[in-house]
Amino acid sequence: MYVPAHFRESRPEVLHDFMRRHPLAAVVVRTPQGLEANHVPLQLSVEAGIARLRGHVARANPVWRQALPEEPALAIFTGADAYVSPSWYPSKRVHGKVVPTWNYAAVHASGPVRFVEDAAWLRVLVGELTDAHESRRAEPWKVEDAPGDYVGEMLRAIVGLEIEVRELAGKFKASQNREARDREGVAAGFAADGVPGPAAGELVR
């Protein structure tokens, strides 16, 4: 990923927080047939300074059999994004030297990938993923709410994946290369448009 210095975010704690807030990643692996991408909700854990991303794919998905074990996997996380109109820049009225662009936030995490068929490992993963995403609900659903035999059947239909993160890169492109009045103009433009709404404006601010 090309990351100019003014858009670079390299603090691990910031990148980890971003991945936790935007857990759906495009996971790219190399197979004998070429590159294969799948969209997978991933759980980040950091233990003894080592970051790992865990998730699962359908057993029917051939990716877990075809991914080349010697090749690293790439997980791409994205957040707020929006088109930026040159008309929002106050500097347009001064010199007119402005062009459209696109603001966005993205984190790339890469490293060795392994696939896991162990039922106990999968049960823990599914429980943790469920608890994390149900925690905001007034009455959280738990895996134990479903019949045990049904849960076992569903676990047999998936395969886990784990990426040990060896490289981590963040690009938060939020008009940092513009002067302050233009950044304010972009945030105001996002607010006026209503879509993509406050997330893109917050990224600029």
C-alpha positions in Angstrom: 0.0 0.0 0.0 1.4 3.4 -1.0 1.4 5.6 2.1 2.7 9.2 1.9 4.2 10.4 5.1 1.3 12.8 5.9 -1.2 10.0 5.7 0.8 7.3 7.6 -0.4 5.9 10.9 2.1 3.5 12.5 1.2 3.4 16.2 0.2 -0.2 16.9 -2.4 0.7 19.5 -4.2 3.0 17.1 -4.1 0.3 14.3 -5.2 -2.4 16.7 -8.2 -0.2 17.9 -9.1 0.4 14.2 -9.2 -3.3 13.4 -11.3 -4.0 16.5 -13.8 -1.3 15.5 -13.9 -2.5 11.8 -13.6 -6.3 12.1 -14.8 -7.3 8.7 -11.6 -7.7 6.6 -10.9 -8.8 3.0 -8.5 -11.7 3.5 -6.3 -12.2 0.5 -4.2 -15.4 0.0 -2.3 -16.8 -2.9 -3.5 -20.2 -4.3 -2.2 -22.2 -7.3 -5.0 -20.5 -9.3 -3.9 -17.0 -8.3 -5.0 -14.5 -5.6 -8.2 -15.3 -3.7 -10.1 -12.8 -1.5 -12.7 -13.6 1.1 -14.5 -11.2 3.5 -14.2 -12.5 7.0 -15.0 -10.9 10.5 -11.7 -11.2 12.4 -10.9 -11.1 16.1 -7.6 -9.5 17.1 -5.7 -10.7 20.1 -2.3 -9.5 21.3 -0.4 -11.8 23.6 3.3 -11.4 24.6 3.6 -8.7 22.0 2.4 -10.9 19.2 -0.8 -9.9 17.3 -3.0 -12.6 15.8 -6.2 -12.4 13.8 -8.7 -15.2 14.0 -11.8 -16.0 12.1 -13.4 -18.8 10.1 -14.6 -19.6 6.6 -17.2 -22.2 5.4 -15.8 -25.7 5.0 -17.3 -25.6 1.6 -15.1 -22.7 0.7 -12.0 -24.2 -1.0 -9.7 -21.5 0.1 -8.6 -23.3 3.2 -7.3 -26.2 1.1 -5.9 -24.1 -1.7 -4.0 -21.4 0.2 -0.2 -21.8 -0.3 1.2 -22.3 3.2 4.5 -20.6 2.3 2.8 -17.4 1.2 1.7 -14.8 3.7 -2.0 -13.7 3.9 -3.1 -10.1 3.8 -6.0 -8.8 5.8 -7.4 -5.4 4.6 -9.6 -3.4 7.1 -11.4 -0.3 5.9 -13.3 2.4 7.8 -15.0 5.6 6.8 -14.5 6.8 3.2 -16.0 9.6 1.1 -15.5 11.6 -2.1 -14.1 15.1 -1.6 -15.4 17.8 -3.8 -13.0 20.7 -4.7 -15.9 23.1 -4.2 -15.6 22.6 -0.5 -12.1 24.1 -0.3 -12.1 27.9 0.5 -8.8 28.0 -1.3 -10.7 27.3 -4.6 -12.0 30.9 -4.5 -8.5 32.2 -4.0 -6.4 30.4 -6.7 -8.6 27.7 -8.2 -5.8 25.1 -8.0 -7.9 22.2 -6.5 -8.9 18.8 -7.7 -11.3 16.1 -6.4 -10.0 13.3 -4.2 -11.2 10.6 -1.9 -10.7 10.4 1.9 -10.5 7.0 3.5 -9.0 4.9 6.4 -7.4 1.5 5.8 -5.2 -0.9 7.8 -3.2 -3.7 6.2 -2.1 -6.7 8.3 -0.1 -9.5 6.9 1.7 -12.6 8.0 1.6 -16.4 7.9 -1.8 -18.0 7.9 -2.9 -21.4 9.2 -6.3 -23.1 9.0 -7.7 -24.9 12.0 -10.2 -27.8 12.1 -10.0 -28.5 15.9 -13.6 -28.4 17.3 -12.6 -27.1 20.7 -10.6 -24.2 19.1 -13.5 -23.3 16.9 -16.0 -23.4 19.7 -13.9 -20.9 21.8 -13.5 -18.7 18.7 -17.2 -18.7 17.8 -18.1 -18.0 21.4 -15.7 -15.0 21.7 -16.8 -13.6 18.4 -20.4 -13.8 19.4 -19.9 -12.3 22.8 -18.0 -9.4 21.3 -20.6 -8.5 18.8 -23.6 -9.2 21.0 -22.2 -7.2 24.0 -24.0 -4.0 22.9 -27.4 -5.6 22.9 -29.8 -5.3 25.8 -30.4 -9.1 25.7 -27.2 -10.6 24.2 -27.6 -13.9 22.3 -25.1 -16.6 23.4 -24.0 -19.7 21.6 -25.4 -21.7 24.5 -28.9 -20.5 23.5 -28.9 -22.8 20.5 -29.3 -26.6 20.9 -25.9 -28.3 21.5 -26.3 -30.8 18.6 -27.1 -27.9 16.3 -24.0 -26.0 17.4 -21.9 -29.1 16.8 -23.3 -29.4 13.3 -22.5 -25.7 12.6 -19.0 -26.1 13.9 -18.4 -29.0 11.6 -19.4 -26.8 8.7 -16.6 -24.2 9.3 -12.8 -24.1 9.3 -10.8 -21.6 11.4 -8.1 -19.3 10.2 -5.4 -17.5 12.1 -2.9 -14.9 10.8 0.1 -14.1 12.8 0.6 -10.4 12.1 4.2 -9.7 11.0 3.6 -6.5 9.1 1.1 -3.7 9.9 0.5 -0.5 7.9 -2.1 2.2 8.3 -3.3 4.9 5.9 -5.7 7.5 7.3 -6.2 9.9 4.3 -8.2 12.7 5.9 -7.1 15.9 4.1 -4.0 16.3 6.2 -2.2 17.7 3.2 -4.6 20.6 2.9 -4.4 23.9 4.9 -6.7 24.2 8.0 -9.4 26.2 6.3 -9.7 23.5 3.6 -9.9 20.7 6.1 -12.8 22.6 7.8 -14.4 23.0 4.5 -14.2 19.3 3.8 -15.7 18.4 7.2 -18.5 21.0 6.6 -19.1 19.5 3.2 -19.5 16.0 4.6 -22.0 17.3 7.2 -24.0 19.1 4.5 -24.1 16.0 2.3 -25.4 13.8 5.1 -23.9 10.8 3.4 -21.4 9.3 4.4 -22.4 11.3 7.4 -20.5 11.9 10.6 -17.9 9.1 10.3 -16.1 10.8 7.4 -16.2 14.2 9.1 -14.9 12.8 12.3 -12.0 11.2 10.5 -11.0 14.7 9.2 -11.4 16.3 12.6 
